[in-house]
Amino acid sequence: MGSHIAFVSITGHGHVGPTLALVAELVARGHRVTYAVGETLARLVAAAGATPVPYDSFVATNPVPPEMSPETLAQVPLTYLRENEAALAAAAPALRDDRPDLVVHDQTMFAAGRLLTREFGVPGVRTFPTFAQHERFSVDALAAKRYKADPRHPKFTEFHLRLVQLLADNGLSGADVAAFLGRVEDRNIVFLPRSAQLAGDTFDDRFAFVGPCLDTTGQTEPFTPPPGDGPLVLITLGSAFNDKPDFFRSCVNAFAGQPERAMLALGDIDADLGPLPPNVTAHRWLPFHSVLARADVCINHGGFGTSLMALHHRTPLIMVPQMVENEYAAELLTELGVGRVLAPADATGEAALEQTRAVLADEDAAASITRFRDEMVAAGGAPRAADIVEHALKSAD
């Protein structure tokens, strides 16, 4: 008989998406999955076979700042904490009536995930859709240095006081906040191959680098590319810090009349692109799996979700980072030879077209992508991630 596994995640495609194939794998193995997630993504977890526990997502209902800055960076921990509060408020009562055997929680659910495992006395598994961290390495610390974040910023103080209150409300009055935040789980699933992890050789066997767990449900979803037989280019800036209408307009103008065909994925932004030439289409949403299976180049924001999906389909990358985590990812993937970085300050349609032609002519990039894809396949994906969850369940018996 299968176990009851609870998932809890921030409401973001880049965090929920990598878990969907894992959820489907666990359900196929006979387990029952309950998933706490914001209402906007509840349908996705339901489609994967989980029972959603929707919560009022702070992240989904508050606009993302237009640019990454020291001020924005100072706001991030507080934003995540408020998402934790919302997730915990919905998940805890639901799970009290239906006790889980294990809790799988996203890296951003540093409070909700741990408080749930503590309340129910069950093991926890932490998932990382991007760079993992341990006692001696944190990309957050690197980001604070790069953006010169002031540790005395009022937002950091508010975060600390609010977390102290949340812990006290959940039976941890007087807890050491630094120790609570710095704790490393015994089992961590990282949805990256090890070569894509900063300081990858410093991570011990508590961390399983399983590579991307790709949700292939949309892989055969139909779409209509622009007419012609020129190289097909997908252009997206992800779902955060993506309100860059000038960049998208510049791409329309640069690709107009060229042999290349461009498909723009705009997300939820409102961008007046003017009349589109026949070889350019614009969409709020596209079935990325289907598009990337046919695309020749992917111009994106450096997010691992899109980047690893593209590399799975052997599609080279041109990355225009929109936030600090994307910056580190783009730099690392460029070092691995699977893509190129286009600095946001230099990101024009003309530059994007120039880089597109350069990467298509780069034979070394194609060889590097093949090696990287082989590493992703060998990492094990969703079946290996499910094995780790099941091992955690057995250890609790």
Secondary structure, DSSP 8 states (H G I E B T S, - for coil): ---EEEEE--S-HHHHHHHHHHHHHHHHTT-EEEEEEEGGGHHHHHHTT-EEEEE--HHHHS---SS--HHHHHHHHHHHHHHHHHHHHHHHHHHHTS--SEEEEETT-TTHHHHHHHHHT--EEEEESS---BTTB-HHHHHHHHTT--TT-HHHHHHHHHHHHHHHHTT-TT--HHHHHH---S-EEESS-GGGSTTGGG--TTEEE------GGGTT------SSSS-EEEEE--SSS---HHHHHHHHHHHTTSSSEEEEE-TT------S--TTEEEES---HHHHHHH-SEEEE---HHHHHHHHHTT--EEE---SHHHHHHHHHHHHTTSEEE--GGG--HHHHHHHHHHHHT-HHHHHHHHHHHHHHHHH-HHHHHHHHHHHHHHHH-
